[in-house]
Amino acid sequence: MNFATMDPLHYDQQLDNKKQRLQALFAEFDAPEVEVFASEPRHYRMRAEFRVWHAGDDLYYYMFDQGTKQKVRCDQFLPASSLINKLMPKLMEALKPNPALRHKLFQVDFLSTLSGEILVSLLYHRQLDSEWQQHIQQLKETLSSEFKINFIGRARKQKICVDKEYVIESLPINGTDYIYKQVENSFTQPNAKVACHMLEWALDVTQNSTGDLLELYCGNGNFSIALAQNFERVLATELAKPSVDAAQYNIKENNIDNLDIIRMSAEDFSDALAKKRQFRRLKDVDLDSYNCNTIFVDPPRAGLDDNTLFMVQNYERILYISCNPSTLADNLATLAKTHKITRFALFDQFPYTDHMESGVLLERR
């Protein structure tokens, strides 16, 4: 994080600069006017990670400024959620005088929610013993009068959960609250309110859809659960087991009955669709029974691999959410030969950075 750019007074100008850069990057694809979804200018991040500095009796959070490369003390942190900022000083006040909890502590990670739950991971350069467990349980009980809080202790080849390793988030989408289990160290959208904008936009661009939806890289079911209402059936894939387990929980909690998730990489699933290989985990799935006119992809920063890119072109409509406009542009060089961009969006997940989250709806020419 470059601390010099974190000024809410300049947020609107920074967002407009992003819009202009994104519009210019996609000009060659004859993209429509970009729809811009702004972030809150402060307290927008549901996650935050801080290193911990020991200075005699003092103890404090710090980060490195990407601009100056200097260490910056962080008693508070403007991007972090109000809940994280409220907890930060209270947690540090409790850790400072407690040798069992502060000894060789080097990092604190926070995962908060709009629903009011917060999970704190404490990372150590030592093995955690029964004394640590006793003191962290006491701290949880003390803070629970004010916070819906849980703790995880981590050390080399060691992980201790005090109650549970996840939070339950509630996201308001078009007047309906969607429930999501978010597991520590698994991917979740960091900016919850912008994530709501993303879901509402995806619902809008897929309304009045026909047939079924195929989703690749579905994570904990964040998009597929909300989008299920717009399709007859949804088939989704995800490789990470914790995300798949969370997705199954989320499907049940949201009473979704037309969504199936397969634990599989996008690359392997592409081979299965092309009947290049057979996979045991698909033995009970009749892929031919699905009538998928629309495909949804939200790939890693590297974008779509060549095989998946070719497979995606077989669908009438492609909904593509990207965390890297450059690789999206590379993929569009291929996709634009068969499809045209009919909707185009910028989601400002990361204010005060150059990072841009974008979305396009492509329809067959």
C-alpha positions as CSV (number, residue, x, y, z in Angstrom):
1,M,0.0,0.0,0.0
2,N,1.3,3.5,-0.9
3,F,0.2,5.6,2.1
4,A,0.6,8.9,0.2
5,T,-2.3,8.0,-2.1
6,M,-4.7,7.2,0.7
7,D,-6.7,10.4,0.7
8,P,-10.5,10.3,0.6
9,L,-10.5,13.8,-0.7
10,H,-8.8,12.6,-3.9
11,Y,-10.8,9.4,-4.3
12,D,-13.2,10.6,-7.0
13,Q,-10.4,11.8,-9.2
14,Q,-8.4,8.6,-8.8
15,L,-11.5,6.6,-9.7
16,D,-12.1,8.7,-12.8
17,N,-8.4,8.1,-13.8
18,K,-9.0,4.4,-13.6
19,K,-12.1,4.7,-15.7
20,Q,-10.2,6.6,-18.4
21,R,-7.3,4.0,-18.4
22,L,-9.7,1.1,-18.6
23,Q,-11.8,2.7,-21.4
24,A,-8.6,3.3,-23.4
25,L,-7.3,-0.2,-22.8
26,F,-10.4,-1.7,-24.4
27,A,-11.0,0.9,-27.1
28,E,-9.9,-1.5,-29.8
29,F,-12.7,-3.9,-28.9
30,D,-15.4,-1.3,-29.5
31,A,-16.5,-1.7,-25.9
32,P,-19.6,0.3,-24.7
33,E,-19.3,3.1,-22.1
34,V,-17.9,1.6,-18.9
35,E,-20.3,1.3,-15.9
36,V,-18.4,2.4,-12.8
37,F,-19.1,1.0,-9.4
38,A,-17.4,3.1,-6.7
39,S,-16.1,1.9,-3.3
40,E,-16.5,3.6,0.0
41,P,-13.5,5.9,0.3
42,R,-12.6,4.6,3.7
43,H,-13.2,1.4,5.8
44,Y,-13.9,-0.8,2.7
45,R,-11.5,-3.7,3.2
46,M,-12.9,-6.7,5.1
47,R,-9.4,-8.2,5.3
48,A,-6.2,-6.8,6.6
49,E,-2.8,-8.2,7.5
50,F,-0.2,-6.5,9.7
51,R,3.3,-7.3,10.8
52,V,4.0,-6.9,14.5
53,W,7.0,-4.9,15.8
54,H,8.5,-5.5,19.3
55,A,10.2,-2.5,20.8
56,G,10.9,-3.2,24.5
57,D,7.6,-3.1,26.3
58,D,5.9,-1.6,23.3
59,L,4.2,-3.7,20.6
60,Y,2.5,-2.3,17.5
61,Y,1.2,-3.2,14.0
62,Y,3.1,-2.0,11.0
63,M,3.1,-2.2,7.2
64,F,5.6,-1.3,4.5
65,D,4.8,1.7,2.4
66,Q,5.2,0.6,-1.2
67,G,6.1,4.2,-2.2
68,T,8.9,4.9,0.3
69,K,9.8,1.2,1.2
70,Q,9.7,2.4,4.9
71,K,8.0,0.7,7.8
72,V,4.8,2.5,8.9
73,R,3.2,2.1,12.3
74,C,-0.5,1.4,12.0
75,D,-2.4,2.0,15.2
76,Q,-5.4,2.4,12.8
77,F,-5.7,1.7,9.1
78,L,-8.0,3.8,6.8
79,P,-8.8,1.0,4.2
80,A,-9.7,-1.6,6.9
81,S,-13.3,-2.1,7.9
82,S,-14.7,-0.1,10.9
83,L,-14.9,-3.4,12.8
84,I,-11.2,-4.1,12.3
85,N,-10.3,-0.5,13.3
86,K,-12.4,-0.8,16.4
87,L,-10.7,-4.1,17.4
88,M,-7.1,-3.2,16.6
89,P,-6.3,-1.1,19.6
90,K,-8.2,-3.3,22.0
91,L,-6.4,-6.4,20.8
92,M,-3.0,-4.7,21.0
93,E,-3.7,-3.4,24.5
94,A,-4.5,-7.0,25.6
95,L,-1.4,-8.5,23.9
96,K,1.2,-6.1,25.2
97,P,1.3,-7.1,28.8
98,N,0.8,-10.8,28.1
99,P,4.0,-12.8,27.5
100,A,2.2,-16.0,26.6
101,L,0.4,-14.3,23.7
102,R,3.0,-11.7,22.5
103,H,6.2,-13.9,22.6
104,K,7.5,-14.2,19.1
105,L,4.3,-13.0,17.6
106,F,5.2,-11.6,14.1
107,Q,1.9,-11.1,12.3
108,V,-1.8,-10.5,12.9
109,D,-4.5,-11.1,10.1
110,F,-8.0,-9.9,10.4
111,L,-11.1,-11.2,8.5
112,S,-14.2,-9.2,9.2
113,T,-17.8,-9.2,7.8
114,L,-20.7,-6.9,7.2
115,S,-22.6,-9.2,9.5
116,G,-20.5,-8.2,12.5
117,E,-18.3,-11.4,12.8
118,I,-14.5,-11.1,12.9
119,L,-11.7,-13.7,12.9
120,V,-8.2,-13.0,14.0
121,S,-5.2,-15.1,13.1
122,L,-2.0,-14.7,15.2
123,L,1.2,-15.9,13.5
124,Y,4.2,-17.0,15.6
125,H,7.9,-17.9,15.2
126,R,7.5,-20.5,17.9
127,Q,5.4,-23.6,18.7
128,L,2.2,-22.8,20.6
129,D,1.6,-24.7,23.9
130,S,-1.2,-25.2,26.4
131,E,-0.4,-21.9,28.2
132,W,-1.0,-20.1,24.9
133,Q,-4.3,-21.9,24.5
134,Q,-5.4,-21.0,28.0
135,H,-4.6,-17.3,27.6
136,I,-6.1,-17.0,24.1
137,Q,-9.3,-18.6,25.4
138,Q,-9.4,-16.0,28.2
139,L,-8.8,-13.2,25.7
140,K,-11.7,-14.5,23.5
141,E,-14.0,-14.5,26.5
142,T,-13.0,-11.0,27.5
143,L,-13.5,-9.6,24.0
144,S,-16.7,-11.5,23.3
145,S,-18.6,-9.1,25.4
146,E,-18.0,-6.5,22.6
147,F,-17.1,-8.5,19.5
148,K,-18.3,-11.7,17.7
149,I,-14.8,-12.9,17.6
150,N,-12.8,-16.1,17.1
151,F,-9.0,-16.7,17.1
152,I,-6.6,-18.9,15.2
153,G,-3.0,-19.5,16.2
154,R,-0.5,-20.4,13.6
155,A,3.1,-21.6,13.8
156,R,5.3,-23.8,11.7
157,K,3.3,-27.0,10.9
158,Q,0.8,-25.9,13.6
159,K,-2.7,-24.5,13.5
160,I,-5.0,-24.1,16.6
161,C,-8.6,-22.9,16.1
162,V,-10.3,-21.4,19.1
163,D,-13.9,-22.5,18.2
164,K,-13.9,-22.1,14.4
165,E,-11.8,-21.2,11.4
166,Y,-14.4,-19.2,9.4
167,V,-16.9,-16.3,9.6
168,I,-20.4,-16.2,8.3
169,E,-21.1,-13.2,6.0
170,S,-24.4,-11.8,5.0
171,L,-24.5,-9.8,1.7
172,P,-27.5,-7.8,0.8
173,I,-28.2,-8.3,-2.9
174,N,-31.3,-6.6,-4.5
175,G,-33.1,-6.8,-1.1
176,T,-32.2,-10.4,-0.3
177,D,-29.5,-11.4,2.2
178,Y,-27.2,-14.1,0.9
179,I,-25.3,-16.2,3.5
180,Y,-21.6,-17.1,2.8
181,K,-19.2,-19.1,4.9
182,Q,-15.7,-17.5,4.5
183,V,-12.8,-19.7,5.6
184,E,-9.5,-18.3,6.9
185,N,-6.8,-18.4,4.2
186,S,-9.3,-19.0,1.4
187,F,-10.2,-16.4,-1.2
188,T,-13.0,-14.0,-0.5
189,Q,-13.8,-10.7,-2.1
190,P,-12.0,-8.1,0.1
191,N,-14.4,-5.2,-0.5
192,A,-17.8,-6.5,0.5
193,K,-19.9,-3.6,-0.6
194,V,-18.3,-3.6,-4.1
195,A,-18.8,-7.3,-4.1
196,C,-22.5,-6.6,-3.7
197,H,-22.3,-4.3,-6.7
198,M,-20.6,-7.0,-8.7
199,L,-23.3,-9.6,-7.9
200,E,-26.1,-7.2,-8.7
201,W,-24.4,-6.3,-12.0
202,A,-24.0,-10.0,-12.9
203,L,-27.7,-10.6,-12.1
204,D,-28.7,-7.6,-14.2
205,V,-26.7,-8.6,-17.3
206,T,-28.0,-12.2,-17.1
207,Q,-31.7,-11.5,-16.5
208,N,-34.1,-13.2,-18.9
209,S,-31.5,-15.9,-19.6
210,T,-32.6,-19.2,-21.1
211,G,-31.0,-22.6,-20.5
212,D,-28.3,-23.4,-18.0
213,L,-25.2,-21.7,-16.7
214,L,-21.7,-23.1,-16.5
215,E,-19.3,-21.4,-14.1
216,L,-15.5,-21.9,-13.8
217,Y,-13.4,-20.9,-10.8
218,C,-16.5,-20.6,-8.6
219,G,-14.7,-20.3,-5.2
220,N,-17.1,-20.5,-2.3
221,G,-20.1,-20.1,-4.7
222,N,-20.2,-16.4,-4.3
223,F,-21.5,-15.7,-7.8
224,S,-23.2,-19.0,-8.7
225,I,-25.5,-19.0,-5.7
226,A,-26.8,-15.5,-6.5
227,L,-27.0,-16.2,-10.3
228,A,-28.9,-19.5,-9.9
229,Q,-32.2,-17.6,-9.9
230,N,-31.6,-16.5,-13.5
231,F,-31.0,-20.0,-14.9
232,E,-32.7,-23.4,-15.0
233,R,-29.6,-25.1,-13.6
234,V,-26.1,-24.1,-12.8
235,L,-23.0,-26.3,-13.0
236,A,-19.9,-24.9,-11.4
237,T,-16.3,-26.0,-10.9
238,E,-13.6,-25.1,-8.3
239,L,-10.3,-26.8,-7.5
240,A,-9.6,-25.7,-3.9
241,K,-11.2,-28.1,-1.4
242,P,-11.9,-25.6,1.4
243,S,-13.7,-23.4,-1.1
244,V,-15.8,-26.3,-2.4
245,D,-16.7,-27.3,1.1
246,A,-17.7,-23.7,1.9
247,A,-19.7,-23.6,-1.3
248,Q,-21.7,-26.7,-0.3
249,Y,-22.5,-25.1,3.0
250,N,-23.5,-21.9,1.3
251,I,-25.8,-23.8,-1.2
252,K,-27.7,-25.4,1.7
253,E,-27.9,-22.2,3.8
254,N,-29.3,-20.2,0.8
255,N,-31.8,-23.0,-0.1
256,I,-30.4,-23.3,-3.7
257,D,-31.7,-26.4,-5.4
258,N,-30.5,-26.0,-9.0
259,L,-26.7,-25.7,-8.4
260,D,-24.1,-28.5,-8.5
261,I,-20.4,-27.9,-7.8
262,I,-17.6,-30.2,-9.0
263,R,-14.2,-30.1,-7.5
264,M,-12.1,-29.8,-10.6
265,S,-9.7,-27.4,-12.4
266,A,-10.9,-25.4,-15.4
267,E,-8.3,-27.1,-17.5
268,D,-9.4,-30.6,-16.6
269,F,-13.1,-29.7,-17.0
270,S,-12.3,-28.3,-20.5
271,D,-10.8,-31.7,-21.4
272,A,-13.8,-33.5,-20.0
273,L,-16.3,-31.4,-22.1
274,A,-14.2,-32.1,-25.2
275,K,-14.2,-35.8,-24.2
276,K,-10.4,-35.9,-24.4
277,R,-10.3,-37.6,-21.0
278,Q,-12.6,-39.4,-18.6
279,F,-12.6,-38.4,-14.9
280,R,-13.9,-40.5,-12.0
281,R,-15.3,-37.6,-10.2
282,L,-17.6,-37.0,-13.1
283,K,-19.0,-40.5,-13.2
284,D,-22.4,-39.4,-11.7
285,V,-22.6,-36.2,-13.7
286,D,-24.4,-36.2,-17.0
287,L,-22.7,-33.3,-18.8
288,D,-24.7,-33.9,-21.9
289,S,-27.9,-33.2,-20.0
290,Y,-26.9,-29.6,-19.5
291,N,-28.1,-26.9,-21.9
292,C,-25.5,-24.2,-21.1
293,N,-25.9,-21.2,-23.3
294,T,-24.0,-18.9,-20.9
295,I,-20.6,-19.4,-19.3
296,F,-19.2,-17.4,-16.4
297,V,-15.5,-17.2,-15.7
298,D,-13.6,-15.4,-12.9
299,P,-10.1,-16.6,-13.5
300,P,-6.8,-15.9,-11.6
301,R,-4.6,-13.0,-12.7
302,A,-3.1,-15.0,-15.5
303,G,-6.4,-15.1,-17.3
304,L,-7.7,-18.1,-19.3
305,D,-5.4,-20.8,-20.6
306,D,-5.6,-21.5,-24.3
307,N,-7.7,-24.7,-24.0
308,T,-10.3,-23.0,-21.7
309,L,-10.3,-19.9,-24.0
310,F,-11.1,-22.1,-27.0
311,M,-13.9,-23.9,-25.0
312,V,-15.4,-20.6,-23.8
313,Q,-15.9,-19.5,-27.4
314,N,-18.5,-22.3,-27.9
315,Y,-21.1,-20.4,-25.7
316,E,-23.6,-17.9,-26.9
317,R,-22.8,-15.5,-24.0
318,I,-19.7,-15.1,-21.9
319,L,-19.7,-13.3,-18.6
320,Y,-16.1,-12.6,-17.7
321,I,-15.0,-11.0,-14.4
322,S,-11.3,-10.1,-14.3
323,C,-8.9,-9.0,-11.6
324,N,-6.3,-8.2,-14.3
325,P,-7.3,-5.9,-17.2
326,S,-4.1,-6.8,-19.2
327,T,-4.8,-10.5,-19.3
328,L,-8.5,-9.8,-20.0
329,A,-7.4,-7.7,-23.0
330,D,-5.2,-10.5,-24.1
331,N,-8.1,-13.0,-23.9
332,L,-10.4,-10.6,-25.7
333,A,-8.0,-10.5,-28.7
334,T,-9.3,-14.1,-29.3
335,L,-12.8,-13.8,-27.9
336,A,-13.6,-10.7,-29.9
337,K,-13.3,-12.7,-33.1
338,T,-16.5,-14.5,-32.3
339,H,-18.2,-12.3,-29.7
340,K,-18.9,-8.6,-29.1
341,I,-18.8,-6.8,-25.8
342,T,-22.4,-5.6,-24.9
343,R,-21.8,-4.7,-21.2
344,F,-18.6,-3.3,-19.6
345,A,-18.0,-2.5,-15.9
346,L,-15.3,-1.3,-13.5
347,F,-15.6,-2.4,-9.9
348,D,-13.3,-0.4,-7.6
349,Q,-12.3,-3.2,-5.2
350,F,-9.0,-1.6,-4.3
351,P,-9.1,2.2,-3.9
352,Y,-5.8,4.2,-3.9
353,T,-4.1,1.5,-5.9
354,D,-3.6,0.9,-9.7
355,H,-5.6,-2.4,-9.4
356,M,-8.8,-2.6,-11.4
357,E,-11.5,-5.2,-11.3
358,S,-13.6,-5.3,-14.4
359,G,-16.4,-7.2,-16.0
360,V,-17.6,-7.8,-19.5
361,L,-20.6,-9.5,-21.1
362,L,-19.8,-10.9,-24.5
363,E,-22.5,-12.1,-26.9
364,R,-22.0,-14.1,-30.1
365,R,-21.7,-12.0,-33.2
